Amino acid sequence: MIIKIITFNIRYDKPDLGQYQWQVRKNAVANLIYEYKADIIGTQEVKVNQLLDLQKLLPNYYSLGSDRTGTGNDERCAIFYDKNRFNCLEHGDFWLSETPDMPGSITPSWGNHLPRIASWAKLDIVGENQPIIVVNTHLDYDSRKARELGAKLICDRLQAEKFNPEKSLIFVTGDFNEKPGSITRNTFLNPLQNGLSLLDVLSDLNLKEQMTYNNFTEQAFIAIDTIYYDNRFNLRTVKVENKKYDGVLPSDHFPVIAELEYSG
């Protein structure tokens, strides 16, 4: 069983100039996803109009995930999945706060000024009877404490009986706003209480090759996006894709693209 998975901060739609505008970039985002024939895509910074655009451009995919304020009008960490390969058994969201089941919640002492969300899905591979848990998030850009506590909360949730992690394979995708080796990033590498552990798809690359944030230039300079994967998988290939599509950079982040194999 082979899974192709992408994490991709698509850059929220704002009044950018020229080729940085979403209406110019949206086809490049969709073309990248189709080129790699991704099974699962964890996206960040998806506003409502961008979600609608991607749903039209990616008819082979379903999407899920609430917005971070719980109003329906804010940014999402939307998960897209190949509708021909997966059935969604269950999905939901939790907020990175001390009241994670309260939509739009913030804990002021954490230091973040905007709500932060993790969206998740339990997917079943058609014909395989193998559930996969995907958690997708975008940690706070400003508060290190919020990032560290958010990471811990996500890992605590991964061990919940609801997810049945012993029988489900796990992925965590996201823009973590932290470099490799930080407390936040290392939190995802700590063994879970059930004996399982996650690995970073980029960890065997040199740091220069892990860079993902490019600020709409052709050279990325910060390594903040990655995919954590269940150590029961074997990593076949991984790359940070830095090319243009029809002369356009899809986003101010380069996506991380991985192919993994599970033999049971």
KOLKE-635031 format. One line per 4 residues: number of its first residue (from 0); their letters; for each residue z, x negated, y negated of N, C-alpha, C. Coordinates in steps of 0.1 Angstrom, whole numbers, plus 2048, in hexadecimal, padded with zeros to 3 digits. Example, Ala and Ser with C-alpha at 12.3 -4.5 7.8 and 13.67 -1.06 7.14 Angstrom:
BEGIN
0) AS) 84E/77C/839/84E/785/82D/84E/77C/821; 847/780/816/847/777/80B/84F/77F/800
This chain:
BEGIN
0) MIIK) 800/7F8/80C/800/800/800/800/7F7/7F4; 7F6/7F9/7EB/7F5/7F1/7DF/7F6/7FA/7D3; 7FE/7F6/7C9/801/7FD/7BD/7FC/7F4/7B1; 7F4/7FA/7A8/7F0/7F3/79C/7F7/7FA/790
4) IITF) 7FF/7F3/788/807/7F8/77E/806/7F1/771; 807/7F8/766/805/7F2/759/811/7F6/750; 816/7EE/748/81F/7F2/73D/817/7EE/730; 818/7F8/726/80F/7F7/71B/815/7FE/70F
8) NIRY) 819/7F6/705/81D/7FC/6F8/810/7FE/6F0; 80C/80A/6EE/7FF/80D/6E8/7FF/80D/6D9; 80A/80B/6D2/80C/80B/6C4/80A/819/6BF; 815/81E/6B9/815/82C/6B4/80A/82E/6A9
12) DKPD) 805/83A/6A8/7FB/83D/69E/801/83D/690; 7FD/834/688/802/833/67A/7F5/830/671; 7F7/831/664/7EB/82E/65C/7E7/81F/65C; 7E3/81B/667/7DD/80D/668/7CF/80D/663
16) LGQY) 7CA/801/660/7BD/7FF/65A/7B3/7FC/664; 7A6/800/661/79B/7FB/669/79C/7FD/678; 79A/7F2/67F/79A/7F3/68E/7A8/7F4/694; 7B2/7F4/68B/7C0/7F6/690/7C3/804/691
20) QWQV) 7BB/80D/68C/7BE/81B/68C/7BD/821/69A; 7C6/82A/69D/7C6/830/6AB/7B8/836/6AF; 7B2/83D/6A5/7A5/843/6A9/79A/839/6AC; 79C/82C/6A8/793/821/6AC/798/81B/6B9
24) RKNA) 7A5/81B/6BB/7AA/813/6C7/7AB/81C/6D4; 7AB/829/6D2/7AF/831/6DE/7A5/82F/6EA; 799/82D/6E7/78F/82B/6F2/792/81E/6F9; 796/814/6F1/799/807/6F7/7A5/808/701
28) VANL) 7AF/810/6FD/7BB/812/705/7B7/818/712; 7AF/823/711/7AA/82A/71D/7A1/821/726; 798/81A/720/78F/811/728/797/806/72F; 7A1/801/729/7A9/7F7/730/7AF/7FD/73D
32) IYEY) 7B5/809/73B/7BC/80F/747/7B2/812/752; 7A6/817/74E/79C/81A/758/796/80D/75F; 795/802/757/790/7F6/75C/798/7F1/768; 7A5/7F2/766/7AF/7ED/770/7B2/7F7/77A
36) KADI) 7AD/803/779/7B0/80E/783/7BF/80F/786; 7C6/80F/77B/7D5/810/77D/7D9/81C/784; 7E4/81B/78D/7EA/827/793/7F4/82D/78A; 7FC/824/783/807/829/77B/807/821/76E
40) IGTQ) 809/827/762/809/821/756/816/825/74E; 81E/81C/74B/82A/81F/742/826/81C/734; 825/825/72B/821/823/71D/82D/825/714; 82C/81F/708/836/820/6FE/830/823/6F1
44) EVKV) 837/829/6E8/833/82D/6DA/828/838/6DA; 828/841/6E3/81E/84B/6E4/822/857/6DB; 81B/859/6D0/81D/865/6C8/815/871/6CE; 818/87D/6C9/813/889/6CF/803/889/6CF
48) NQLL) 7FD/885/6C4/7EE/885/6C4/7E9/87B/6CD; 7F0/86F/6CE/7EB/865/6D7/7EC/86A/6E6; 7F6/871/6E9/7F8/876/6F7/7EC/880/6FA; 7E9/888/6F0/7DE/892/6F2/7D1/88A/6F4
52) DLQK) 7CF/880/6EC/7C2/878/6ED/7C1/872/6FB; 7CC/86C/6FF/7CC/865/70C/7CA/86E/718; 7D0/87A/717/7CE/884/721/7C0/888/722; 7B8/888/717/7AA/88C/717/7A2/880/71D
56) LLPN) 7A6/874/719/79E/868/71C/7A1/864/72B; 7AC/868/730/7B0/864/73E/7B2/870/747; 7A7/877/74A/7A8/883/751/7AD/881/760; 7AD/875/765/7B1/872/772/7C0/870/773
60) YYSL) 7C7/872/768/7D5/86F/767/7DD/87B/762; 7E9/87D/767/7F3/886/761/7FD/87D/759; 803/883/750/80D/87C/748/81A/884/748; 825/87E/745/832/884/744/83B/87C/73B
64) GSDR) 846/883/737/850/87C/72E/852/884/721; 85E/885/71E/862/88C/711/861/882/706; 863/887/6F9/863/87E/6EE/872/87A/6EB; 873/870/6E3/880/86A/6E2/88A/872/6DA
68) TGTG) 885/87B/6D1/88F/884/6CA/892/891/6D1; 88A/894/6DB/88C/8A0/6E2/886/8AC/6DB; 87E/8AA/6D0/878/8B5/6C8/86A/8B8/6CD; 864/8AF/6D4/856/8B0/6D8/84C/8A9/6CF
72) NDER) 852/8A4/6C3/849/89F/6B9/84A/890/6B7; 851/889/6BF/853/87B/6BC/84D/872/6C7; 84F/865/6C6/849/85C/6CF/84E/85E/6DE; 846/85B/6E7/849/85C/6F5/848/84F/6FC
76) CAIF) 84F/84D/707/84C/843/711/845/84A/71D; 839/84E/71A/832/856/724/82D/84E/730; 82F/854/73C/82B/84E/749/81E/855/74D; 813/84E/74F/807/853/755/806/84F/763
80) YDKN) 801/858/76B/7FF/855/77A/7F2/85B/77F; 7EC/855/788/7DF/859/78E/7E2/866/796; 7DC/871/792/7DF/87E/798/7D9/880/7A6; 7D0/877/7A9/7CA/878/7B6/7D1/870/7C1
84) RFNC) 7DA/867/7BC/7E2/85E/7C5/7F0/862/7C7; 7F6/869/7BC/804/86C/7BC/807/87B/7BA; 811/87F/7C0/818/88C/7BC/825/889/7B5; 828/890/7AB/834/88E/7A4/83F/897/7AA
88) LEHG) 849/891/7B0/854/899/7B7/85E/89E/7AD; 860/896/7A3/86B/899/799/869/88F/78D; 86D/893/781/86D/88A/776/877/88F/76C; 87A/886/762/884/889/758/885/87E/74E
92) DFWL) 88E/87F/745/891/876/73A/8A0/874/739; 8A4/869/734/8B2/867/72F/8B1/85E/723; 8BB/860/71B/8BC/859/70E/8C5/84D/70F; 8C2/843/708/8CA/837/709/8D5/837/6FF
96) SETP) 8E0/83E/703/8EC/841/6FB/8F7/843/704; 903/846/6FF/90E/84A/707/90E/858/70C; 904/860/707/902/86D/70B/8F3/86E/710; 8EF/868/71B/8E1/866/71F/8DA/873/722
100) DMPG) 8E1/87D/725/8DA/88A/729/8D9/893/71D; 8DD/88E/711/8DB/896/705/8CE/892/6FD; 8C4/89A/6FD/8B8/896/6F6/8BA/892/6E8; 8B3/886/6E5/8B4/881/6D7/8C1/87A/6D4
104) SITP) 8CA/878/6DD/8D7/872/6DA/8D7/864/6D6; 8E0/860/6CD/8E2/852/6C9/8F1/850/6C9; 8F5/844/6CD/903/83F/6CC/903/836/6C0; 909/83A/6B5/909/831/6A9/90E/823/6AB
108) SWGN) 918/821/6B4/91E/814/6B6/914/80B/6BD; 90A/810/6C3/900/807/6C9/8F7/801/6BF; 8F6/806/6B3/8EE/800/6A8/8E0/804/6A7; 8DB/80D/6AF/8CD/811/6AE/8CC/81D/6A4
112) HLPR) 8C1/81E/69D/8C0/828/693/8B7/833/697; 8B0/831/6A2/8A7/83B/6A8/8AB/83E/6B6; 8A9/84A/6BB/8AC/84C/6C9/8A3/844/6D2; 8A8/83F/6DD/8A0/838/6E7/8A0/83F/6F4
116) IASW) 895/83F/6FB/894/848/707/88F/840/713; 892/844/71F/88C/840/72B/887/84C/733; 87A/84C/736/874/856/73D/871/851/74B; 873/85A/755/872/856/763/86A/861/76B
120) AKLD) 865/85C/776/85E/865/77F/860/860/78E; 862/86A/797/862/867/7A5/854/86B/7AA; 84C/862/7AE/83E/865/7B3/83D/863/7C2; 836/86B/7C8/833/869/7D7/824/866/7D9
124) IVGE) 822/85B/7E0/814/857/7E2/80E/860/7ED; 803/866/7E9/7FC/870/7F2/7F9/869/7FF; 7FD/86E/80B/7FA/869/818/803/85E/81C; 80C/859/814/815/84E/817/823/852/81A
128) NQPI) 827/85E/814/835/862/815/83F/857/810; 83B/851/805/843/846/7FF/846/849/7F1; 852/84D/7ED/855/850/7DF/857/843/7D7; 853/844/7CB/854/839/7C1/85B/83E/7B5
132) IVVN) 865/836/7B0/86B/83A/7A3/866/831/798; 861/837/78E/85C/82F/782/865/833/776; 86B/829/770/873/82B/763/86C/824/758; 869/82A/74D/862/824/742/86A/826/735
136) THLD) 86B/81B/72E/873/81B/722/86E/812/717; 874/814/70B/871/80B/6FF/87F/809/6F9; 884/7FD/6FB/892/7FA/6F5/891/7F8/6E6; 89C/7F9/6E0/89D/7F8/6D1/899/7EB/6CC
140) YDSR) 892/7EB/6C1/88C/7DE/6BB/897/7D7/6B2; 8A1/7DE/6AE/8AA/7D9/6A4/8B7/7D4/6A9; 8BD/7DC/6B2/8CB/7D9/6B7/8CB/7D3/6C5; 8D0/7C7/6C6/8D1/7C0/6D3/8DB/7C8/6DB
144) KARE) 8E6/7CD/6D5/8F0/7D4/6DD/8EA/7E0/6E3; 8E1/7E8/6DC/8DB/7F3/6E1/8D1/7F0/6ED; 8CB/7E4/6EC/8C2/7E0/6F7/8CA/7DD/703; 8D5/7D5/701/8DD/7D1/70D/8E3/7DD/714
148) LGAK) 8E9/7E7/70C/8EF/7F2/712/8E5/7FC/717; 8D9/7FD/711/8CE/805/716/8C9/800/724; 8C8/7F3/725/8C4/7ED/732/8CE/7F0/73D; 8DB/7EE/739/8E5/7F1/743/8E5/800/748
152) LICD) 8E3/809/73E/8E2/817/741/8D7/81A/74B; 8CB/814/748/8C0/816/751/8C3/811/75F; 8C9/805/760/8CC/800/76E/8D6/808/775; 8E0/80E/76D/8EA/817/773/8E3/823/779
156) RLQA) 8D9/828/771/8D2/834/776/8CA/832/782; 8C4/826/783/8BC/822/78F/8C4/823/79C; 8D1/822/79B/8DA/822/7A7/8DF/830/7AA; 8DB/83A/7A2/8E0/848/7A4/8DA/84E/7B1
160) EKFN) 8E3/856/7B7/8DE/85D/7C4/8D2/865/7C2; 8D0/86A/7B6/8C5/873/7B3/8B8/86B/7B5; 8B7/85E/7B2/8AB/856/7B4/8A9/852/7C3; 8B4/852/7CB/8B4/84E/7D9/8AC/840/7DA
164) PEKS) 8B2/836/7D3/8AB/829/7D2/8A8/822/7DF; 8B1/825/7E9/8AF/81E/7F6/8A1/822/7FC; 89D/82E/7F9/890/833/7FF/885/834/7F5; 888/831/7E9/87D/832/7DE/87B/823/7D9
168) LIFV) 86E/820/7D7/86B/813/7D1/86C/815/7C2; 86F/80A/7BB/873/80B/7AD/86A/802/7A4; 866/808/798/860/801/78E/867/804/781; 869/7FA/778/86D/7FD/76A/863/7F6/761
172) TGDF) 85C/7FE/759/852/7F9/74F/858/7FB/741; 854/7F2/738/859/7F4/72A/855/7E9/721; 858/7EC/714/859/7E3/709/868/7E1/707; 86D/7D5/70A/87B/7D3/70B/880/7CC/6FE
176) NEKP) 877/7C8/6F5/87B/7C2/6E8/885/7B6/6EA; 884/7B0/6F5/88C/7A4/6F8/883/79A/700; 886/78D/6FE/87F/783/705/885/781/713; 87E/77B/71C/883/777/729/88F/76E/728
180) GSIT) 899/770/731/8A5/768/730/8B0/76E/728; 8AD/779/720/8B8/77F/718/8C1/788/721; 8CC/78C/71C/8D5/794/724/8CE/7A1/728; 8C7/7A7/71E/8C0/7B3/721/8B6/7B2/72D
184) RNTF) 8AE/7A8/72C/8A4/7A6/737/8AA/7A2/744; 8B5/79A/743/8BC/796/750/8C3/7A2/756; 8C7/7AC/74F/8CE/7B7/754/8C5/7BE/75F; 8B8/7BE/75D/8AF/7C4/767/8AE/7BC/774
188) LNPL) 8B2/7AF/773/8B1/7A6/77E/8BD/7A6/786; 8C8/7AC/781/8D5/7AC/789/8D4/7B5/795; 8D9/7B0/7A1/8D8/7B9/7AC/8DF/7C6/7AA; 8D8/7D1/7AF/8DE/7DE/7AE/8E9/7E0/7B8
192) QNGL) 8F2/7EA/7B6/8FD/7EC/7BF/8F8/7EF/7CD; 8EC/7F5/7CF/8E8/7F9/7DC/8E1/7ED/7E3; 8E2/7E1/7DD/8DC/7D5/7E4/8CE/7D2/7E0; 8C7/7DC/7D9/8B9/7D9/7D5/8B9/7D1/7C8
196) SLLD) 8AE/7CB/7C5/8AD/7C4/7B9/89F/7C5/7B3; 89D/7C2/7A7/890/7C3/7A0/88C/7B5/79C; 87F/7B3/79B/879/7A6/797/870/7A9/78B; 86E/79E/783/865/79F/777/857/79A/77B
200) VLSD) 84D/7A2/779/840/79E/77E/83B/792/777; 840/78F/76B/83B/783/763/843/776/765; 84D/777/76D/857/76C/76E/851/75F/772; 847/75F/77A/841/753/77F/836/74D/776
204) LNLK) 833/754/76B/82A/74F/761/831/746/757; 82B/73D/751/831/735/746/833/73F/73A; 83C/73B/732/840/744/727/834/748/71E; 82B/73E/71C/81F/741/713/817/74C/719
208) EQMT) 816/74D/727/80E/757/72D/815/765/72E; 822/765/72A/82A/772/72B/829/779/71D; 824/772/713/824/778/705/81B/785/705; 821/790/6FF/81A/79C/6FE/818/7A2/6F0
212) YNNF) 822/79F/6E7/820/7A5/6DA/817/79C/6D1; 80C/7A3/6CC/802/79B/6C5/800/79E/6B7; 806/7A9/6B2/805/7AE/6A4/7F6/7AF/6A0; 7EE/7B4/6A9/7DF/7B6/6A7/7D8/7A8/6A4
216) TEQA) 7DD/79E/6AB/7D5/791/6AB/7D2/78F/6B9; 7C9/785/6BB/7C5/782/6C9/7CF/778/6D0; 7DA/775/6C9/7E3/76C/6D0/7F1/772/6CF; 7F7/776/6DB/804/77B/6DB/80E/770/6D9
220) FIAI) 81A/774/6D4/824/769/6D1/832/76D/6D4; 835/779/6DA/842/77D/6DF/840/784/6ED; 849/780/6F6/849/786/704/853/791/705; 84F/79D/702/859/7A8/702/856/7B4/70B
224) DTIY) 84A/7B4/711/846/7BF/71A/845/7B9/728; 849/7C1/732/847/7BD/740/849/7C9/749; 848/7C6/756/84A/7D0/761/854/7CA/76B; 85F/7D1/76D/868/7CD/778/865/7D5/785
228) YDNR) 864/7CE/790/860/7D4/79C/86A/7D2/7A7; 86A/7DB/7B0/873/7DB/7BC/86F/7CE/7C5; 87A/7C7/7C9/877/7BB/7D0/872/7BD/7DE; 870/7CA/7E2/86A/7CD/7EF/85A/7CC/7EE
232) FNLR) 855/7CB/7E1/847/7C9/7DF/844/7BB/7DF; 838/7B7/7E2/832/7AA/7E0/829/7AB/7D4; 82B/7A2/7CB/822/7A1/7BF/815/79A/7C3; 80A/7A1/7C1/7FD/79B/7C4/7F7/794/7B8
236) TVKV) 7F6/79C/7AD/7F0/796/7A1/7F7/79C/795; 7F7/794/78A/7FD/799/77D/7F6/792/772; 7F4/798/767/7EE/792/75B/7F2/79A/74F; 7F2/793/743/7F3/799/736/7E5/799/731
240) ENKK) 7DF/7A6/72F/7D1/7A7/72B/7D0/7A6/71C; 7C9/79C/718/7C7/799/709/7B9/79B/704; 7B1/7A2/70B/7A3/7A3/706/7A1/7AF/6FE; 796/7AF/6F7/791/7BA/6EF/788/7C3/6F7
244) YDGV) 787/7D0/6F3/77E/7D9/6F9/775/7DE/6EE; 768/7DC/6F0/75E/7DF/6E6/762/7D9/6D8; 768/7CD/6D9/76B/7C6/6CC/779/7CA/6C6; 780/7D3/6CE/78D/7D8/6C8/798/7D4/6D1
248) LPSD) 7A3/7D0/6CA/7B0/7CE/6D1/7B6/7DC/6D4; 7BA/7DF/6E0/7BF/7EC/6E2/7CD/7EF/6DB; 7D5/7E5/6D9/7E2/7E7/6D3/7E7/7DA/6CD; 7F3/7DB/6C7/7FA/7CF/6C2/802/7C8/6CD
252) HFPV) 802/7CE/6D9/808/7C8/6E5/7FD/7C7/6EF; 7FD/7BC/6F6/7F5/7BA/702/7FC/7C1/70E; 7F4/7C8/716/7FB/7CE/722/7FD/7C4/72D; 807/7C7/735/80A/7C0/741/804/7C8/74D
256) IAEL) 7FC/7C1/755/7F5/7C8/760/7F9/7C1/76D; 7FE/7C8/777/802/7C2/784/7FD/7CA/78F; 7FB/7C3/79A/7F7/7C9/7A7/801/7C5/7B1; 807/7CE/7B8/811/7CB/7C2/80E/7D2/7CF
260) EYSG) 814/7CC/7DA/812/7D1/7E7/81F/7D4/7EE; 820/7DF/7F5/82B/7E2/7FD/827/7E5/80C; 82D/7DE/815/829/7DF/823/832/7E7/82B; 83D/7EC/825/847/7F4/82C/851/7ED/835
